[in-house]
Every structure is written in C-alpha cells, then in structure tokens.
Amino acid sequence: MTSEDQPAAPAPASTSLANRYGSQKRALTGRTKRYILVATLAVGIGFMAWVSTSNSTDSITFKDIGYSTPDATLAEIDFQVTKDPGTDARCAVKALDAKFAVVGWKVVDVGPNAADAGTDGGRTTVLRALVRTESQAVSGVVDSCWIPDAAK
C-alpha cells in the first residue's frame, strides 16, 4: 500500500490556549475600578454606621448563673440581667425536668437600678426567682428578657 492509497489524516485540532479556553479577559477600566472603590466605601461606611447606632439602642442581656431544687415543688433560679440602670425589664424564667419539658414558668419584674451601684454603673442586677413546679425540676434557665412597652 502506498501513501497515496491511505486516507488523509484529519488536520490536528488547534491546541492554542486561546482556542481551548477563550481569549484573554479585558482588564477593568479606571472608571470601573473607581465605581467599585466608591461602592465598597459606601458599604463599609453604612456598616460602621449600623454598628455604632445598634449599640446605642435600648438593649438587655441576661445570663444564667445557677439553679437549685429544694424540693419537687420549687426551683430557685439565679440569673443576672444587664440593662440601662433607669429602665424596667421583665424576664421569663422556666424550670425543666429531665426530658426538657417545662414544669414551671414565671415572669419576673426587674426594676430600675441605682446608677452608682456596682462596677458597671448599675447596669447589672443579680436576681433569684422562686418558681413553683408541678414535678421535680432538674434545671432552671432564663427563657428571655425584654423591656416592657411604655404605653402599658
């Protein structure tokens, strides 16, 4: 068989990178870079404004300190509340059994503090809530705290 009798081999596929992966991307123009910079700065300034104003609104935090269960019908729940000294607050505390079912619930009023009390300017109050239970509690926690509506 001669080389004339053999079928022609297909032309090899172009192996250049541009044909395989596409042409190079255009670089960002100076105008586009400025727009991106301005948008990033605006988002950053907006975020900083949000952070600084969110800390100045009325806020309240709580922390469970401990609990005890003197008998099957009573749970003592110790907790602390941090808030503005002149504000009233309310906290819902609950006693739980071994299966995490609520066996006692109580809403506790937290009155205003003396502004000069404590090392934090009277912001933190330590409380003990006595909660009646319908069966033996094995845990006691604060469910939530809030600042009551002033209109009530």
C-alpha positions in Angstrom: 0.0 0.0 0.0 1.4 3.3 -0.9 0.9 6.6 0.8 -1.5 7.6 -2.0 -3.8 4.8 -1.1 -4.1 5.7 2.6 -6.9 8.0 3.6 -5.8 11.5 4.6 -5.4 12.0 8.3 -7.7 14.7 9.8 -5.9 18.0 10.5 -4.8 18.2 14.2 -7.1 20.3 16.3 -5.6 23.7 17.2 -4.0 23.4 20.6 -3.6 27.1 21.3 -4.8 28.3 24.7 -7.0 30.9 23.2 -8.9 28.4 21.1 -9.2 26.0 24.1 -10.1 28.4 26.9 -11.2 31.5 25.1 -9.5 34.8 24.6 -8.0 36.8 27.5 -10.4 38.9 29.5 -10.2 42.6 29.2 -8.7 44.4 32.2 -11.0 46.6 34.3 -11.0 50.2 33.1 -10.1 53.0 35.5 -13.7 54.1 35.6 -14.9 50.7 36.6 -12.3 50.5 39.3 -13.4 53.8 40.8 -17.1 52.7 40.8 -16.1 49.5 42.7 -14.0 51.5 45.2 -16.8 54.0 45.8 -19.4 51.2 46.2 -17.1 49.4 48.7 -16.5 52.5 50.7 -20.3 53.2 50.8 -21.0 49.7 52.1 -18.2 50.0 54.7 -19.4 53.4 56.0 -23.0 52.1 56.1 -21.9 49.0 58.1 -20.0 51.2 60.6 -23.0 53.5 61.0 -25.2 50.5 61.6 -22.8 49.0 64.2 -22.5 52.3 66.1 -26.2 53.0 66.2 -27.2 49.5 67.1 -25.2 49.6 70.3 -26.9 52.8 71.4 -30.5 51.4 71.3 -32.2 50.0 74.4 -30.7 46.6 74.9 -30.9 44.0 77.5 -28.9 40.8 78.1 -29.2 38.0 80.6 -27.0 35.2 81.9 -27.9 32.1 83.8 -25.9 31.8 87.0 -27.3 28.7 88.6 -30.3 26.9 90.0 -31.3 24.7 92.9 -34.3 22.5 93.5 -35.0 22.3 97.3 -38.0 20.0 96.7 -40.3 18.7 94.0 -42.5 21.7 94.0 -39.9 24.6 93.9 -37.0 25.7 91.8 -34.7 28.6 92.6 -33.1 30.1 89.5 -30.3 32.6 89.9 -29.5 34.9 86.9 -28.2 38.3 86.1 -29.7 41.0 83.8 -27.7 43.8 82.2 -29.6 46.9 81.0 -29.7 50.6 81.4 -29.9 51.5 85.1 -33.1 53.6 84.8 -35.1 51.1 82.8 -37.6 48.5 83.9 -37.4 45.0 82.4 -39.2 41.6 82.6 -37.7 38.2 82.3 -39.3 34.8 81.7 -37.7 32.0 83.7 -38.5 28.3 83.4 -37.8 25.1 85.3 -37.2 22.0 83.2 -37.5 18.3 84.0 -35.1 15.5 82.8 -36.8 15.4 79.4 -36.5 19.2 79.0 -40.2 19.7 79.5 -41.3 22.9 81.2 -42.5 22.1 84.7 -42.6 25.7 86.0 -42.7 29.2 84.5 -42.7 32.6 85.9 -42.3 36.2 84.6 -40.0 38.3 86.9 -40.1 42.1 87.1 -36.6 43.7 87.1 -36.9 47.3 88.4 -34.5 50.2 87.8 -31.1 50.1 89.4 -29.2 52.7 91.3 -26.8 54.3 88.8 -23.9 54.2 91.2 -24.3 50.5 92.2 -21.6 48.1 91.2 -18.6 48.4 89.0 -20.5 48.8 85.7 -22.5 51.8 86.7 -25.6 49.9 87.9 -26.2 48.1 84.6 -26.1 44.6 86.0 -28.6 43.1 88.5 -28.4 39.7 90.1 -31.7 38.1 90.8 -33.1 34.9 92.3 -36.5 33.7 91.1 -38.6 31.2 93.0 -40.6 29.1 90.6 -43.3 26.7 91.6 -43.1 23.4 89.7 -45.6 20.7 89.0 -42.9 17.9 89.3 -39.2 17.6 90.1 -37.1 20.1 88.1 -33.6 19.2 87.2 -32.7 22.6 85.5 -33.7 26.2 85.6 -33.0 28.8 82.9 -33.9 32.3 81.7 -36.0 32.0 78.6 -36.0 35.6 77.5 -35.8 39.2 78.8 -37.4 42.3 77.4 -38.1 45.9 78.1 -41.9 46.3 78.6 -43.9 48.7 76.4 -44.1 52.1 77.9 -47.7 52.6 76.9 -49.0 49.8 79.2 
